[in-house]
Amino acid sequence: MKKSASEPAGSGRRIYDLLRSQIGDGTLRPGARVTSTRALAAELGVSRTTVTAVFEQLAAEGFLVTSAGRAARVAAPLAASRPSKTTAKQPAVAAPALSAYGRRITNLGIPAFPSARRARFDFLYGAVAARDFPSLAWRRAYQAALLRQQHSLCYAPPEGDPELRRALQGYLRRARGITCDTEQILVVHGSQQAIDLCARLLLDTGDAFVFENPGYLMARHSFEATGASLLPVDVDEHGLDTGCLPADARVRLAYVTPSHQFPLGGVLPISRRQALLQWAGRHDAWIVEDDYDGEFRYGQRPIDALRSVDTDGRVIYVGTFSKALSPQLRLGYLVLPPSLVPVFRQAKRLADRHAPTLDQQVLATLIDNGAYERHVRRMRRENERRRAALLEAVEQYLPANARVDGTAAGLHVVLWLPFLEARSEAVLVASARDAGVGVYPVAPLFARSAARARPRPAGLILGYASLTTEQIRQGMSALAKVIAGLA
């Protein structure tokens, strides 16, 4: 019997819920005979096919027992427990049993994710303007990739799409001075996964790692989560102070941002780059180079990567498309020394198989046809205008002794306020948000273990890539009023 065209689509679900509730509350007891499908269909005014499908579903779930030529019965023992008439007090939930890695993550004190409620003028660093995304070029390339005929939809190689790795090989040679084989490139879910892979594969409990102070907080937490010890090294206007690199036998890795130190903006000069490479050779240590926004340098061509002068295979290069395209894209890559390629590929495969294939194909197309590099040049000009607007607004609205660092490159600056103490940052940030301005303290980026830290003034990180020049001016004007009230 076919289901009537006029029969409601939800009839089967309602019959299923009715029988389930009657079994659950004891109306239909274990072993009890259930009304036949024919009789129940006639009683409820639905097709027998609908009732038969419900019985088959209940039997598959263990609520009914059915057999050919016999009436269906409620399964015994009862599959669904009868709800209790009394509400007993629930016992306290014990803390979950975690691995050592899980316990370390719990104890790291990772700051809460930025509020989804964005401020009117939000200087969030790491954010870029949605209107800047090359939507038309991306859509065309995506449609072409989507319509490209495939024999089957299956898992892709963990190292990434071959065409994207080939395109990246050429791009890195042109834009960052890096010469490598395509086999050395591993496509990942953004730079954060690249850093996490480095941490898990290169550090053990009892090891130590060198880290810039101040430095990128999420990278530091990734390394600390392995149980390795933090060895903070101060930075100055030129980046990492290589004269303070430790002679610690436990050290296995150094994390650096040499093309634009995060957050202070220094560019590591060649003498320090050579000193860092020599130090790594003496200690048999790896160098993780995070080139998070190396494309954005103003007034001159971008500085070549540290990896371009590495002759001993010590540097692991981390690149990302988050700043040039979008952090929501979640695409980045590693350039690995040949000896590390096999283990990193296997670790990537265990983590998530591979990065999204269609997005990789689209990106390969944009790099090959020149659209990506044209977009980067356009974004460099646009962000240079935003940076100029920010510097003009600081000069116009803030006290004369306010100082800005990190202006030569990147998409953020650090604003120092010598007339406010460092402990004022939290109050300043909260007051600014009340006034509709999102600013972010520099304090969390300093390592707590740096006991000999020099006194410093209050500092704020100001990202400008997601704002218009007018929003930057209005935001600085509003921030100036907040600062005046505190000062």
TORKOL-4160 file (C-alpha; in steps of 0.2 Angstrom, whole numbers, padded with zeros to 4 digits, m for minus):
487
<pt num="1" X="0000" Y="0000" Z="0000"/>
<pt num="2" X="0007" Y="0017" Z="m0005"/>
<pt num="3" X="0007" Y="0032" Z="0006"/>
<pt num="4" X="m0007" Y="0043" Z="0002"/>
<pt num="5" X="m0002" Y="0060" Z="m0006"/>
<pt num="6" X="m0013" Y="0069" Z="0007"/>
<pt num="7" X="m0005" Y="0061" Z="0022"/>
<pt num="8" X="0004" Y="0073" Z="0033"/>
<pt num="9" X="0023" Y="0071" Z="0031"/>
<pt num="10" X="0026" Y="0071" Z="0050"/>
<pt num="11" X="0013" Y="0056" Z="0053"/>
<pt num="12" X="0027" Y="0043" Z="0055"/>
<pt num="13" X="0037" Y="0054" Z="0067"/>
<pt num="14" X="0021" Y="0057" Z="0078"/>
<pt num="15" X="0017" Y="0038" Z="0078"/>
<pt num="16" X="0035" Y="0034" Z="0083"/>
<pt num="17" X="0035" Y="0047" Z="0097"/>
<pt num="18" X="0018" Y="0040" Z="0104"/>
<pt num="19" X="0024" Y="0022" Z="0105"/>
<pt num="20" X="0041" Y="0027" Z="0112"/>
<pt num="21" X="0032" Y="0037" Z="0126"/>
<pt num="22" X="0020" Y="0023" Z="0130"/>
<pt num="23" X="0035" Y="0011" Z="0131"/>
<pt num="24" X="0045" Y="0023" Z="0141"/>
<pt num="25" X="0031" Y="0027" Z="0154"/>
<pt num="26" X="0026" Y="0009" Z="0156"/>
<pt num="27" X="0009" Y="0010" Z="0147"/>
<pt num="28" X="0016" Y="m0004" Z="0136"/>
<pt num="29" X="0025" Y="m0016" Z="0147"/>
<pt num="30" X="0039" Y="m0027" Z="0143"/>
<pt num="31" X="0032" Y="m0042" Z="0133"/>
<pt num="32" X="0016" Y="m0034" Z="0130"/>
<pt num="33" X="0008" Y="m0037" Z="0113"/>
<pt num="34" X="0007" Y="m0021" Z="0101"/>
<pt num="35" X="m0008" Y="m0017" Z="0090"/>
<pt num="36" X="m0005" Y="m0024" Z="0073"/>
<pt num="37" X="0001" Y="m0013" Z="0059"/>
<pt num="38" X="m0016" Y="m0015" Z="0050"/>
<pt num="39" X="m0027" Y="m0010" Z="0065"/>
<pt num="40" X="m0016" Y="0004" Z="0070"/>
<pt num="41" X="m0016" Y="0011" Z="0053"/>
<pt num="42" X="m0035" Y="0011" Z="0052"/>
<pt num="43" X="m0036" Y="0018" Z="0069"/>
<pt num="44" X="m0025" Y="0033" Z="0066"/>
<pt num="45" X="m0030" Y="0036" Z="0048"/>
<pt num="46" X="m0013" Y="0033" Z="0040"/>
<pt num="47" X="m0006" Y="0021" Z="0027"/>
<pt num="48" X="0000" Y="0004" Z="0033"/>
<pt num="49" X="0017" Y="0007" Z="0025"/>
<pt num="50" X="0019" Y="0022" Z="0037"/>
<pt num="51" X="0015" Y="0011" Z="0053"/>
<pt num="52" X="0026" Y="m0003" Z="0046"/>
<pt num="53" X="0041" Y="0009" Z="0044"/>
<pt num="54" X="0039" Y="0015" Z="0062"/>
<pt num="55" X="0038" Y="m0003" Z="0069"/>
<pt num="56" X="0054" Y="m0007" Z="0059"/>
<pt num="57" X="0063" Y="0008" Z="0067"/>
<pt num="58" X="0058" Y="0003" Z="0084"/>
<pt num="59" X="0063" Y="m0015" Z="0082"/>
<pt num="60" X="0080" Y="m0009" Z="0075"/>
<pt num="61" X="0082" Y="0002" Z="0091"/>
<pt num="62" X="0078" Y="m0013" Z="0102"/>
<pt num="63" X="0061" Y="m0006" Z="0108"/>
<pt num="64" X="0051" Y="m0020" Z="0099"/>
<pt num="65" X="0053" Y="m0038" Z="0094"/>
<pt num="66" X="0046" Y="m0043" Z="0078"/>
<pt num="67" X="0045" Y="m0059" Z="0067"/>
<pt num="68" X="0036" Y="m0065" Z="0052"/>
<pt num="69" X="0018" Y="m0071" Z="0055"/>
<pt num="70" X="0018" Y="m0065" Z="0074"/>
<pt num="71" X="0012" Y="m0050" Z="0082"/>
<pt num="72" X="0025" Y="m0037" Z="0088"/>
<pt num="73" X="0029" Y="m0036" Z="0106"/>
<pt num="74" X="0038" Y="m0024" Z="0118"/>
<pt num="75" X="0056" Y="m0030" Z="0120"/>
<pt num="76" X="0061" Y="m0037" Z="0137"/>
<pt num="77" X="0071" Y="m0031" Z="0146"/>
<pt num="78" X="0064" Y="m0013" Z="0143"/>
<pt num="79" X="0076" Y="m0003" Z="0132"/>
<pt num="80" X="0070" Y="0014" Z="0139"/>
<pt num="81" X="0070" Y="0016" Z="0157"/>
<pt num="82" X="0055" Y="0023" Z="0166"/>
<pt num="83" X="0057" Y="0041" Z="0172"/>
<pt num="84" X="0058" Y="0042" Z="0191"/>
<pt num="85" X="0044" Y="0049" Z="0201"/>
<pt num="86" X="0056" Y="0058" Z="0213"/>
<pt num="87" X="0070" Y="0069" Z="0209"/>
<pt num="88" X="0085" Y="0064" Z="0218"/>
<pt num="89" X="0099" Y="0076" Z="0222"/>
<pt num="90" X="0112" Y="0075" Z="0208"/>
<pt num="91" X="0129" Y="0071" Z="0214"/>
<pt num="92" X="0143" Y="0084" Z="0212"/>
<pt num="93" X="0151" Y="0081" Z="0195"/>
<pt num="94" X="0169" Y="0076" Z="0197"/>
<pt num="95" X="0183" Y="0085" Z="0188"/>
<pt num="96" X="0186" Y="0076" Z="0171"/>
<pt num="97" X="0201" Y="0064" Z="0171"/>
<pt num="98" X="0213" Y="0073" Z="0159"/>
<pt num="99" X="0230" Y="0068" Z="0152"/>
<pt num="100" X="0246" Y="0078" Z="0157"/>
<pt num="101" X="0244" Y="0088" Z="0141"/>
<pt num="102" X="0226" Y="0092" Z="0145"/>
<pt num="103" X="0230" Y="0097" Z="0163"/>
<pt num="104" X="0244" Y="0109" Z="0156"/>
<pt num="105" X="0232" Y="0117" Z="0144"/>
<pt num="106" X="0219" Y="0119" Z="0159"/>
<pt num="107" X="0233" Y="0128" Z="0169"/>
<pt num="108" X="0239" Y="0139" Z="0156"/>
<pt num="109" X="0226" Y="0153" Z="0159"/>
<pt num="110" X="0223" Y="0156" Z="0141"/>
<pt num="111" X="0213" Y="0173" Z="0139"/>
<pt num="112" X="0195" Y="0172" Z="0134"/>
<pt num="113" X="0191" Y="0174" Z="0116"/>
<pt num="114" X="0188" Y="0193" Z="0111"/>
<pt num="115" X="0170" Y="0197" Z="0113"/>
<pt num="116" X="0158" Y="0194" Z="0099"/>
<pt num="117" X="0151" Y="0211" Z="0103"/>
<pt num="118" X="0163" Y="0222" Z="0093"/>
<pt num="119" X="0166" Y="0239" Z="0098"/>
<pt num="120" X="0161" Y="0253" Z="0087"/>
<pt num="121" X="0179" Y="0258" Z="0083"/>
<pt num="122" X="0188" Y="0241" Z="0086"/>
<pt num="123" X="0207" Y="0241" Z="0084"/>
<pt num="124" X="0207" Y="0222" Z="0084"/>
<pt num="125" X="0224" Y="0216" Z="0078"/>
<pt num="126" X="0224" Y="0201" Z="0067"/>
<pt num="127" X="0207" Y="0207" Z="0059"/>
<pt num="128" X="0206" Y="0213" Z="0041"/>
<pt num="129" X="0192" Y="0222" Z="0032"/>
<pt num="130" X="0179" Y="0211" Z="0024"/>
<pt num="131" X="0177" Y="0223" Z="0010"/>
<pt num="132" X="0195" Y="0221" Z="0005"/>
<pt num="133" X="0193" Y="0202" Z="0001"/>
<pt num="134" X="0195" Y="0199" Z="m0018"/>
<pt num="135" X="0177" Y="0192" Z="m0019"/>
<pt num="136" X="0175" Y="0192" Z="m0037"/>
<pt num="137" X="0191" Y="0184" Z="m0042"/>
<pt num="138" X="0189" Y="0171" Z="m0028"/>
<pt num="139" X="0171" Y="0167" Z="m0034"/>
<pt num="140" X="0177" Y="0164" Z="m0052"/>
<pt num="141" X="0191" Y="0153" Z="m0047"/>
<pt num="142" X="0180" Y="0144" Z="m0035"/>
<pt num="143" X="0167" Y="0140" Z="m0048"/>
<pt num="144" X="0180" Y="0134" Z="m0060"/>
<pt num="145" X="0187" Y="0122" Z="m0047"/>
<pt num="146" X="0170" Y="0116" Z="m0042"/>
<pt num="147" X="0165" Y="0112" Z="m0059"/>
<pt num="148" X="0181" Y="0104" Z="m0063"/>
<pt num="149" X="0178" Y="0085" Z="m0066"/>
<pt num="150" X="0184" Y="0073" Z="m0054"/>
<pt num="151" X="0184" Y="0054" Z="m0055"/>
<pt num="152" X="0179" Y="0053" Z="m0036"/>
<pt num="153" X="0178" Y="0063" Z="m0020"/>
<pt num="154" X="0191" Y="0056" Z="m0009"/>
<pt num="155" X="0204" Y="0061" Z="0004"/>
<pt num="156" X="0219" Y="0071" Z="m0003"/>
<pt num="157" X="0237" Y="0070" Z="0002"/>
<pt num="158" X="0241" Y="0078" Z="0019"/>
<pt num="159" X="0255" Y="0089" Z="0012"/>
<pt num="160" X="0242" Y="0099" Z="0002"/>
<pt num="161" X="0237" Y="0101" Z="m0016"/>
<pt num="162" X="0251" Y="0099" Z="m0028"/>
<pt num="163" X="0246" Y="0114" Z="m0038"/>
<pt num="164" X="0246" Y="0125" Z="m0023"/>
<pt num="165" X="0263" Y="0119" Z="m0017"/>
<pt num="166" X="0270" Y="0122" Z="m0034"/>
<pt num="167" X="0262" Y="0140" Z="m0035"/>
<pt num="168" X="0269" Y="0143" Z="m0017"/>
<pt num="169" X="0286" Y="0138" Z="m0022"/>
<pt num="170" X="0287" Y="0151" Z="m0036"/>
<pt num="171" X="0279" Y="0164" Z="m0025"/>
<pt num="172" X="0291" Y="0162" Z="m0010"/>
<pt num="173" X="0306" Y="0164" Z="m0022"/>
<pt num="174" X="0299" Y="0180" Z="m0029"/>
<pt num="175" X="0292" Y="0188" Z="m0013"/>
<pt num="176" X="0302" Y="0181" Z="0001"/>
<pt num="177" X="0318" Y="0176" Z="m0006"/>
<pt num="178" X="0316" Y="0157" Z="m0001"/>
<pt num="179" X="0322" Y="0143" Z="m0013"/>
<pt num="180" X="0314" Y="0126" Z="m0009"/>
<pt num="181" X="0307" Y="0111" Z="m0017"/>
<pt num="182" X="0288" Y="0108" Z="m0017"/>
<pt num="183" X="0291" Y="0092" Z="m0007"/>
<pt num="184" X="0297" Y="0104" Z="0008"/>
<pt num="185" X="0280" Y="0113" Z="0008"/>
<pt num="186" X="0266" Y="0107" Z="0019"/>
<pt num="187" X="0249" Y="0116" Z="0018"/>
<pt num="188" X="0241" Y="0118" Z="0035"/>
<pt num="189" X="0226" Y="0126" Z="0044"/>
<pt num="190" X="0233" Y="0143" Z="0047"/>
<pt num="191" X="0249" Y="0147" Z="0056"/>
<pt num="192" X="0242" Y="0141" Z="0072"/>
<pt num="193" X="0242" Y="0123" Z="0067"/>
<pt num="194" X="0259" Y="0125" Z="0060"/>
<pt num="195" X="0265" Y="0131" Z="0077"/>
<pt num="196" X="0256" Y="0117" Z="0086"/>
<pt num="197" X="0264" Y="0104" Z="0075"/>
<pt num="198" X="0281" Y="0111" Z="0078"/>
<pt num="199" X="0278" Y="0111" Z="0097"/>
<pt num="200" X="0271" Y="0093" Z="0097"/>
<pt num="201" X="0285" Y="0086" Z="0086"/>
<pt num="202" X="0300" Y="0095" Z="0092"/>
<pt num="203" X="0298" Y="0097" Z="0111"/>
<pt num="204" X="0296" Y="0086" Z="0126"/>
<pt num="205" X="0293" Y="0088" Z="0144"/>
<pt num="206" X="0310" Y="0093" Z="0151"/>
<pt num="207" X="0316" Y="0102" Z="0135"/>
<pt num="208" X="0317" Y="0121" Z="0134"/>
<pt num="209" X="0313" Y="0134" Z="0121"/>
<pt num="210" X="0318" Y="0152" Z="0117"/>
<pt num="211" X="0304" Y="0164" Z="0115"/>
<pt num="212" X="0304" Y="0183" Z="0111"/>
<pt num="213" X="0298" Y="0194" Z="0126"/>
<pt num="214" X="0286" Y="0201" Z="0123"/>
<pt num="215" X="0279" Y="0189" Z="0110"/>
<pt num="216" X="0264" Y="0180" Z="0102"/>
<pt num="217" X="0254" Y="0173" Z="0116"/>
<pt num="218" X="0246" Y="0159" Z="0107"/>
<pt num="219" X="0263" Y="0152" Z="0101"/>
<pt num="220" X="0270" Y="0153" Z="0118"/>
<pt num="221" X="0255" Y="0143" Z="0125"/>
<pt num="222" X="0257" Y="0130" Z="0112"/>
<pt num="223" X="0275" Y="0127" Z="0116"/>
<pt num="224" X="0272" Y="0128" Z="0135"/>
<pt num="225" X="0258" Y="0115" Z="0133"/>
<pt num="226" X="0271" Y="0102" Z="0129"/>
<pt num="227" X="0279" Y="0103" Z="0146"/>
<pt num="228" X="0294" Y="0112" Z="0140"/>
<pt num="229" X="0302" Y="0126" Z="0149"/>
<pt num="230" X="0300" Y="0144" Z="0143"/>
<pt num="231" X="0317" Y="0154" Z="0141"/>
<pt num="232" X="0311" Y="0172" Z="0137"/>
<pt num="233" X="0324" Y="0183" Z="0128"/>
<pt num="234" X="0320" Y="0202" Z="0128"/>
<pt num="235" X="0318" Y="0211" Z="0112"/>
<pt num="236" X="0323" Y="0229" Z="0108"/>
<pt num="237" X="0320" Y="0241" Z="0093"/>
<pt num="238" X="0329" Y="0228" Z="0082"/>
<pt num="239" X="0320" Y="0213" Z="0087"/>
<pt num="240" X="0327" Y="0198" Z="0097"/>
<pt num="241" X="0343" Y="0202" Z="0107"/>
<pt num="242" X="0354" Y="0188" Z="0101"/>
<pt num="243" X="0367" Y="0193" Z="0114"/>
<pt num="244" X="0356" Y="0186" Z="0127"/>
<pt num="245" X="0353" Y="0169" Z="0120"/>
<pt num="246" X="0355" Y="0156" Z="0133"/>
<pt num="247" X="0368" Y="0143" Z="0134"/>
<pt num="248" X="0356" Y="0130" Z="0141"/>
<pt num="249" X="0358" Y="0112" Z="0136"/>
<pt num="250" X="0340" Y="0108" Z="0137"/>
<pt num="251" X="0335" Y="0120" Z="0123"/>
<pt num="252" X="0328" Y="0112" Z="0107"/>
<pt num="253" X="0319" Y="0127" Z="0098"/>
<pt num="254" X="0318" Y="0146" Z="0096"/>
<pt num="255" X="0303" Y="0155" Z="0090"/>
<pt num="256" X="0306" Y="0171" Z="0081"/>
<pt num="257" X="0297" Y="0184" Z="0071"/>
<pt num="258" X="0312" Y="0192" Z="0062"/>
<pt num="259" X="0303" Y="0202" Z="0048"/>
<pt num="260" X="0291" Y="0211" Z="0059"/>
<pt num="261" X="0293" Y="0207" Z="0078"/>
<pt num="262" X="0277" Y="0204" Z="0086"/>
<pt num="263" X="0271" Y="0215" Z="0094"/>
<pt num="264" X="0285" Y="0229" Z="0094"/>
<pt num="265" X="0289" Y="0229" Z="0076"/>
<pt num="266" X="0308" Y="0227" Z="0075"/>
<pt num="267" X="0316" Y="0220" Z="0060"/>
<pt num="268" X="0331" Y="0208" Z="0064"/>
<pt num="269" X="0347" Y="0214" Z="0056"/>
<pt num="270" X="0358" Y="0203" Z="0046"/>
<pt num="271" X="0371" Y="0202" Z="0060"/>
<pt num="272" X="0358" Y="0196" Z="0073"/>
<pt num="273" X="0351" Y="0184" Z="0060"/>
<pt num="274" X="0368" Y="0176" Z="0057"/>
<pt num="275" X="0371" Y="0175" Z="0076"/>
<pt num="276" X="0354" Y="0167" Z="0079"/>
<pt num="277" X="0359" Y="0154" Z="0065"/>
<pt num="278" X="0376" Y="0151" Z="0073"/>
<pt num="279" X="0368" Y="0148" Z="0090"/>
<pt num="280" X="0356" Y="0136" Z="0083"/>
<pt num="281" X="0370" Y="0126" Z="0075"/>
<pt num="282" X="0380" Y="0125" Z="0092"/>
<pt num="283" X="0365" Y="0119" Z="0102"/>
<pt num="284" X="0357" Y="0108" Z="0088"/>
<pt num="285" X="0341" Y="0118" Z="0090"/>
<pt num="286" X="0327" Y="0122" Z="0077"/>
<pt num="287" X="0322" Y="0140" Z="0073"/>
<pt num="288" X="0303" Y="0142" Z="0070"/>
<pt num="289" X="0302" Y="0158" Z="0059"/>
<pt num="290" X="0284" Y="0165" Z="0060"/>
<pt num="291" X="0282" Y="0177" Z="0045"/>
<pt num="292" X="0264" Y="0182" Z="0049"/>
<pt num="293" X="0264" Y="0198" Z="0039"/>
<pt num="294" X="0280" Y="0199" Z="0030"/>
<pt num="295" X="0271" Y="0205" Z="0014"/>
<pt num="296" X="0267" Y="0222" Z="0022"/>
<pt num="297" X="0282" Y="0233" Z="0023"/>
<pt num="298" X="0280" Y="0252" Z="0019"/>
<pt num="299" X="0292" Y="0263" Z="0009"/>
<pt num="300" X="0303" Y="0249" Z="0003"/>
<pt num="301" X="0302" Y="0231" Z="m0003"/>
<pt num="302" X="0298" Y="0218" Z="0010"/>
<pt num="303" X="0313" Y="0211" Z="0020"/>
<pt num="304" X="0319" Y="0193" Z="0014"/>
<pt num="305" X="0315" Y="0179" Z="0026"/>
<pt num="306" X="0327" Y="0172" Z="0038"/>
<pt num="307" X="0325" Y="0156" Z="0029"/>
<pt num="308" X="0333" Y="0163" Z="0014"/>
<pt num="309" X="0350" Y="0164" Z="0023"/>
<pt num="310" X="0349" Y="0148" Z="0032"/>
<pt num="311" X="0362" Y="0136" Z="0024"/>
<pt num="312" X="0362" Y="0122" Z="0037"/>
<pt num="313" X="0343" Y="0118" Z="0037"/>
<pt num="314" X="0339" Y="0124" Z="0054"/>
<pt num="315" X="0324" Y="0136" Z="0050"/>
<pt num="316" X="0306" Y="0130" Z="0049"/>
<pt num="317" X="0297" Y="0144" Z="0040"/>
<pt num="318" X="0279" Y="0147" Z="0044"/>
<pt num="319" X="0268" Y="0157" Z="0032"/>
<pt num="320" X="0250" Y="0162" Z="0032"/>
<pt num="321" X="0236" Y="0169" Z="0021"/>
<pt num="322" X="0227" Y="0177" Z="0036"/>
<pt num="323" X="0233" Y="0194" Z="0034"/>
<pt num="324" X="0233" Y="0196" Z="0015"/>
<pt num="325" X="0216" Y="0187" Z="0012"/>
<pt num="326" X="0206" Y="0182" Z="0028"/>
<pt num="327" X="0210" Y="0174" Z="0045"/>
<pt num="328" X="0193" Y="0165" Z="0042"/>
<pt num="329" X="0201" Y="0156" Z="0027"/>
<pt num="330" X="0212" Y="0145" Z="0039"/>
<pt num="331" X="0226" Y="0142" Z="0026"/>
<pt num="332" X="0244" Y="0143" Z="0030"/>
<pt num="333" X="0260" Y="0133" Z="0026"/>
<pt num="334" X="0277" Y="0127" Z="0032"/>
<pt num="335" X="0293" Y="0126" Z="0023"/>
<pt num="336" X="0302" Y="0112" Z="0031"/>
<pt num="337" X="0320" Y="0105" Z="0032"/>
<pt num="338" X="0320" Y="0089" Z="0021"/>
<pt num="339" X="0323" Y="0078" Z="0037"/>
<pt num="340" X="0307" Y="0084" Z="0045"/>
<pt num="341" X="0296" Y="0082" Z="0030"/>
<pt num="342" X="0290" Y="0064" Z="0033"/>
<pt num="343" X="0285" Y="0066" Z="0051"/>
<pt num="344" X="0276" Y="0082" Z="0049"/>
<pt num="345" X="0266" Y="0075" Z="0035"/>
<pt num="346" X="0261" Y="0060" Z="0045"/>
<pt num="347" X="0257" Y="0071" Z="0060"/>
<pt num="348" X="0246" Y="0082" Z="0049"/>
<pt num="349" X="0237" Y="0067" Z="0042"/>
<pt num="350" X="0233" Y="0061" Z="0060"/>
<pt num="351" X="0227" Y="0078" Z="0065"/>
<pt num="352" X="0214" Y="0082" Z="0051"/>
<pt num="353" X="0219" Y="0072" Z="0035"/>
<pt num="354" X="0222" Y="0088" Z="0025"/>
<pt num="355" X="0217" Y="0106" Z="0022"/>
<pt num="356" X="0201" Y="0110" Z="0012"/>
<pt num="357" X="0205" Y="0105" Z="m0006"/>
<pt num="358" X="0194" Y="0117" Z="m0016"/>
<pt num="359" X="0201" Y="0132" Z="m0006"/>
<pt num="360" X="0218" Y="0126" Z="m0010"/>
<pt num="361" X="0214" Y="0125" Z="m0029"/>
<pt num="362" X="0207" Y="0142" Z="m0029"/>
<pt num="363" X="0222" Y="0149" Z="m0021"/>
<pt num="364" X="0233" Y="0141" Z="m0033"/>
<pt num="365" X="0224" Y="0148" Z="m0047"/>
<pt num="366" X="0225" Y="0166" Z="m0040"/>
<pt num="367" X="0244" Y="0164" Z="m0037"/>
<pt num="368" X="0247" Y="0157" Z="m0055"/>
<pt num="369" X="0237" Y="0171" Z="m0064"/>
<pt num="370" X="0244" Y="0185" Z="m0054"/>
<pt num="371" X="0228" Y="0190" Z="m0045"/>
<pt num="372" X="0235" Y="0186" Z="m0028"/>
<pt num="373" X="0250" Y="0197" Z="m0029"/>
<pt num="374" X="0240" Y="0211" Z="m0037"/>
<pt num="375" X="0229" Y="0210" Z="m0022"/>
<pt num="376" X="0244" Y="0210" Z="m0010"/>
<pt num="377" X="0250" Y="0226" Z="m0018"/>
<pt num="378" X="0233" Y="0234" Z="m0017"/>
<pt num="379" X="0232" Y="0230" Z="0001"/>
<pt num="380" X="0249" Y="0236" Z="0005"/>
<pt num="381" X="0244" Y="0253" Z="m0002"/>
<pt num="382" X="0227" Y="0253" Z="0007"/>
<pt num="383" X="0235" Y="0249" Z="0023"/>
<pt num="384" X="0248" Y="0262" Z="0021"/>
<pt num="385" X="0234" Y="0275" Z="0020"/>
<pt num="386" X="0227" Y="0268" Z="0036"/>
<pt num="387" X="0243" Y="0268" Z="0045"/>
<pt num="388" X="0246" Y="0286" Z="0040"/>
<pt num="389" X="0229" Y="0290" Z="0047"/>
<pt num="390" X="0232" Y="0282" Z="0063"/>
<pt num="391" X="0249" Y="0291" Z="0065"/>
<pt num="392" X="0241" Y="0308" Z="0061"/>
<pt num="393" X="0227" Y="0304" Z="0073"/>
<pt num="394" X="0239" Y="0300" Z="0087"/>
<pt num="395" X="0248" Y="0316" Z="0084"/>
<pt num="396" X="0232" Y="0326" Z="0083"/>
<pt num="397" X="0222" Y="0319" Z="0098"/>
<pt num="398" X="0234" Y="0311" Z="0111"/>
<pt num="399" X="0247" Y="0319" Z="0122"/>
<pt num="400" X="0263" Y="0324" Z="0115"/>
<pt num="401" X="0273" Y="0311" Z="0124"/>
<pt num="402" X="0263" Y="0296" Z="0118"/>
<pt num="403" X="0274" Y="0285" Z="0107"/>
<pt num="404" X="0271" Y="0273" Z="0093"/>
<pt num="405" X="0282" Y="0258" Z="0089"/>
<pt num="406" X="0281" Y="0246" Z="0075"/>
<pt num="407" X="0276" Y="0258" Z="0061"/>
<pt num="408" X="0288" Y="0252" Z="0047"/>
<pt num="409" X="0278" Y="0236" Z="0043"/>
<pt num="410" X="0263" Y="0225" Z="0047"/>
<pt num="411" X="0245" Y="0229" Z="0051"/>
<pt num="412" X="0247" Y="0235" Z="0069"/>
<pt num="413" X="0256" Y="0247" Z="0080"/>
<pt num="414" X="0260" Y="0247" Z="0099"/>
<pt num="415" X="0255" Y="0264" Z="0107"/>
<pt num="416" X="0265" Y="0268" Z="0123"/>
<pt num="417" X="0258" Y="0280" Z="0136"/>
<pt num="418" X="0272" Y="0286" Z="0147"/>
<pt num="419" X="0260" Y="0296" Z="0159"/>
<pt num="420" X="0251" Y="0280" Z="0164"/>
<pt num="421" X="0258" Y="0265" Z="0173"/>
<pt num="422" X="0257" Y="0247" Z="0166"/>
<pt num="423" X="0245" Y="0242" Z="0179"/>
<pt num="424" X="0232" Y="0255" Z="0172"/>
<pt num="425" X="0230" Y="0245" Z="0156"/>
<pt num="426" X="0215" Y="0234" Z="0162"/>
<pt num="427" X="0206" Y="0250" Z="0167"/>
<pt num="428" X="0210" Y="0259" Z="0151"/>
<pt num="429" X="0204" Y="0245" Z="0140"/>
<pt num="430" X="0188" Y="0243" Z="0150"/>
<pt num="431" X="0185" Y="0262" Z="0150"/>
<pt num="432" X="0188" Y="0263" Z="0131"/>
<pt num="433" X="0176" Y="0249" Z="0127"/>
<pt num="434" X="0163" Y="0258" Z="0137"/>
<pt num="435" X="0166" Y="0273" Z="0126"/>
<pt num="436" X="0164" Y="0262" Z="0110"/>
<pt num="437" X="0183" Y="0259" Z="0107"/>
<pt num="438" X="0191" Y="0242" Z="0106"/>
<pt num="439" X="0209" Y="0242" Z="0111"/>
<pt num="440" X="0220" Y="0228" Z="0118"/>
<pt num="441" X="0233" Y="0228" Z="0132"/>
<pt num="442" X="0251" Y="0223" Z="0129"/>
<pt num="443" X="0253" Y="0215" Z="0146"/>
<pt num="444" X="0248" Y="0197" Z="0142"/>
<pt num="445" X="0262" Y="0196" Z="0129"/>
<pt num="446" X="0276" Y="0198" Z="0142"/>
<pt num="447" X="0282" Y="0182" Z="0150"/>
<pt num="448" X="0278" Y="0181" Z="0168"/>
<pt num="449" X="0294" Y="0172" Z="0172"/>
<pt num="450" X="0304" Y="0187" Z="0167"/>
<pt num="451" X="0307" Y="0192" Z="0185"/>
<pt num="452" X="0320" Y="0205" Z="0180"/>
<pt num="453" X="0308" Y="0215" Z="0168"/>
<pt num="454" X="0311" Y="0233" Z="0167"/>
<pt num="455" X="0297" Y="0245" Z="0173"/>
<pt num="456" X="0287" Y="0250" Z="0158"/>
<pt num="457" X="0272" Y="0262" Z="0154"/>
<pt num="458" X="0255" Y="0257" Z="0149"/>
<pt num="459" X="0254" Y="0250" Z="0131"/>
<pt num="460" X="0241" Y="0246" Z="0119"/>
<pt num="461" X="0241" Y="0236" Z="0103"/>
<pt num="462" X="0231" Y="0244" Z="0089"/>
<pt num="463" X="0227" Y="0235" Z="0074"/>
<pt num="464" X="0221" Y="0246" Z="0059"/>
<pt num="465" X="0218" Y="0234" Z="0044"/>
<pt num="466" X="0199" Y="0232" Z="0047"/>
<pt num="467" X="0195" Y="0251" Z="0049"/>
<pt num="468" X="0192" Y="0265" Z="0037"/>
<pt num="469" X="0203" Y="0280" Z="0039"/>
<pt num="470" X="0188" Y="0290" Z="0046"/>
<pt num="471" X="0184" Y="0276" Z="0059"/>
<pt num="472" X="0203" Y="0277" Z="0064"/>
<pt num="473" X="0201" Y="0296" Z="0067"/>
<pt num="474" X="0185" Y="0295" Z="0076"/>
<pt num="475" X="0191" Y="0280" Z="0087"/>
<pt num="476" X="0207" Y="0290" Z="0092"/>
<pt num="477" X="0197" Y="0305" Z="0096"/>
<pt num="478" X="0186" Y="0295" Z="0108"/>
<pt num="479" X="0201" Y="0286" Z="0115"/>
<pt num="480" X="0210" Y="0302" Z="0119"/>
<pt num="481" X="0195" Y="0307" Z="0130"/>
<pt num="482" X="0196" Y="0291" Z="0139"/>
<pt num="483" X="0215" Y="0293" Z="0142"/>
<pt num="484" X="0212" Y="0311" Z="0147"/>
<pt num="485" X="0200" Y="0305" Z="0161"/>
<pt num="486" X="0213" Y="0293" Z="0168"/>
<pt num="487" X="0228" Y="0304" Z="0166"/>
